Amino acid sequence: MGFPAGSPVFPRFSPISPRMSVLSLKGVTKHYPRTTHAALEDLSLEIQEGEILSVTGESGSGKTTLLRLIAGLEVPDTGTITVGQRPVCAPGMAPLPPEKRGVGMVFQNYALFPHLTVRDNVLYGLSRRQSNAERTEILARVLALTGLPGMEKRYPHELSGGQQQRVALARALAPHPPVILLDEPFSNLDASLRQQLREDVGRILRAAGTTALLVTHDTRDALAVSDRIAVLRHGRLQQIGTPREIYHEPANEATATLFGSMNFLPAGTLGRAREAGPVWVRPEHLEVITLPERESAAGSLTGTVSRSHFYGDRQEVSVVCGGDAGEAFELSVMMAPVPTVPVGARVTVREKSVASHS
């Protein structure tokens, strides 16, 4: 589904001001009964207007708790939550209930009413004080924005999974909330539809100028959709940054491995003699080269292929290096599917140029 840039049927609901915070959490902590560790510990973050922020982490990292606290389904032990310029939960005040927070919600299972048409599902959250003309205009706008014009009279069971998800997004957009929360929005979809819907949702949110917080356990969702990513682990914020920053410059080993394979090599390898500590390099940032026997390239490693896995569009080769003078270690190289690198082959591995993987 494509949206023509600048088309009048895809207006922005509000101008984007990158310096204005739409959602803010300061010092938020949440414990659950009969648990020894906090579900969230002293968490602070801000989302700017028009920004898409994904929150990711392993199971039990605090992602769902964060979403529920913002939505008003849980109350923090300490800390302040602000939506727009209005505190919705702070010390000394009664937390605002979910319906008064001005937060849109897209649920993992879509949560569409099966007995209502697309029209009635989308308009469900609008104020009854709005005129029929206003409601009709909003319906037309959000259905056009989400690629669903002409489907007003259909029921959820008559729609595909992707269409149901877009109806849920249209319903969240209709009241024009300051921020939309998306809870694992792609988890119920198969791989091919998931990729397409990721693109659709990102495009829809940006076309609407909507501020969004997306919770996902799948780092591919976070990398594909987000302006920034926040990584949680054991209830603590590990790192926040752009997708490229998180992937190429992870703050710690846990964050590095959450986003894919990472080689942790002995200090000084691959020509990085000036770096203190282990050398971190992702498998796709290495390459296998062919050199004459007994010849080695500067900053390279020589070893024996111990495993080789073919994945169709690529192959992953494991190489055991070292031994003799030093302790042996294994590294992984992700490379093109051809030529085949057989187990037992002696190979030379070096790091690709920075320009090739930045």
C-alpha positions, 0 to 999 in steps of 0.5 A: 500500500503506497501513499502519495507524498503531499496528497490532500487526502493524507493531511497531517493532523498537527505540525511537528515540532521536534523540540516539544515533548509529547510523552515524558516519564521521570523517575518511574518505578513499579514493583509487583507484589511477591516479586524481588525485583522492580518491573521498572526501576527509576525510568526516565525518557521523553518522546518528541512530537511526531516521533516513533519510539520503539521499546524493546527487550527480552521477556520480563524486561518491563516493556508491557509494564511501561505500556500499562503505566502510560495507558493508566492500566497500572499505577507507578510506585514513584515517578511522574508521567506527562502526556502532552503538557499535562501530568496524568500521574504524579506524586500528590495527585490522583492518577487520571483514568485511562479514558481521560489521558488522551492516549490512543491504543492499538492492541496486540489482538486488534480488539475490534468489536466483531458485531460492529462494522468498520465504520462503527469500530473506527468511530467508537471512541469519538465524542458523542457531542461531535456532529454527524458531519464531523464524524463523517469527515473524520471517518473518511480521513482516517480510512483514506490515511490507512488505505481502507476507503470503501470498507466502511460497511464490512465486519472484522471477520470479512477482513484480512489480518492486516486490514484488521490491524489498520482498522485498529490503527484508524480507530486509535487515530480518529480522536486525534490523541497526543500519543498512540501506544502500540502493543506488539502490533505485528506479532499475530501476522505471518512473516510476509504480511508482517514486513508489509504492515511494518512499512504501512504502519510507519508510513501511516503514523508519519503521514498523520504526524502522530507521536507513537510508542511501540512495544515489541519483542522483535528487534526487526520491528524496532529497527524498521519502524522507529526514529529511536529505540529504547532498550530495557533489561530487568526493568532498567533502561540500557540504551536509547538511540537511533536504530543505527546507533543501537545496532552499530554502537550497542552500550553493552553485551546484552544490547549487542546480542539482542539485535543479532549475533556479535563476535566478542574477540580478544583484545588487539585482534583485527588490527585494533591494537589501540583499543582496550578490551575485547573487539566487538564485530558483527558477522556481516562486518567480516569477510573471508578472503583467499590468500596464497599459503603462508601469506597473511593480510594486515589486521586479518585472522587465519583459521579453520572452518568449523561449521557452515550453514546455508540460508538461501540468500546467505551463508554463515561460516564459523571459523576457529582461530588461534591455538598454538601460541594463544587460546583458540577462539571461534568467530562467525562470518555472514557472507554471500551464498556463493562460493561455498566455504567447506568445513575444514578449509583454511581461510583468512578473515578480515574486517570489511571497510567501515564504509561498507557497513555504516 
